[in-house]
Amino acid sequence: MITVIGSLNMDLILQMGDFPQQGETVLGEQFQTSPGGKGANQAIAAARLGSEVTMIGCIGNDNFGDTLQTVLAQEHINTKSLFTTSAPTGIANILIHQNDNRIIVVPGANYKLEPSHLDAVKDVIEQSKIVILQLEIPKETTAYALELCKDANVPVLLNPAPAANFDIQWMEDITYITPNEIECAQLFGDNIDSILEKYPNKMIVTLGSDGACYFDGEYPIHVPGYMTKVVDTTGAGDTFNGALAYALTEGQSLDEAVYFANIAASLSVEKLGAQGGMPTLSQVYARMAGLDE
Ligand code: RIB
């Protein structure tokens, strides 16, 4: 079982011809709500591929919370470890213009996930094949999750987004870390090659459509991406992480798993919404075999 400890948001998606400048009002083209949150997205990415997934997180006692819980259940994700709090369900305001997006997250209930909640579902964490973490929950809860995983010898895949909530001291207890190029520079500095060398088979830097890279202990490895027609890149990183966890827990090597995750991410950007384009296993294999062109 894969366990995701993280955020659930309702995404408020606005598509527009141009981003507004400071003090400017522009007319948007379309608006829609769509389930999101890095935690829920990564849970769905893994579940859609066939993993058994449990989600640990907090929602509010409101319509958005109900919808997000229902969506997870429809994806066959175990929601028994979701907690309802008095704070409103998290939201993300997502502005989309051409292939670019700008996101403002209001964490709401996500920031109510406390170490005591993790204690209440400790057995779930201990039984996991891998735990996936992102950083849209309180820092102390992430730190405690790492502690529990270390004690139970459970591998951790940590996606350091948003990067501001990362603590470098966690590196020792993380099995895999997956920053994008910007997060990598913010957290570790500009020289990607030497940073990768410092964390062999642990740090995987995602490069958008260029794929991803890591250091295998001997050589730098670049796993190419798959060029495709982009509709919305929101959730591509989440798909990569969910798919990476799926592949690793299915026994794939790191090289195979990164390739698999790149292909899954390429499929995810072809539809609107973070979860909209997340692929099934057969869609990933069809693309790998060149059968979906
Ligand atoms: O990674 C994409 C996600 O970031 C969105 O779904 C949004 O909710 C924010 O958490």
Residues whose N, C-alpha, C, O or C-beta is under 5 A from the ligand:
A	BS01	RIB	N9 D11 G36 G37 K38 A92 T234 G235 D238 A274
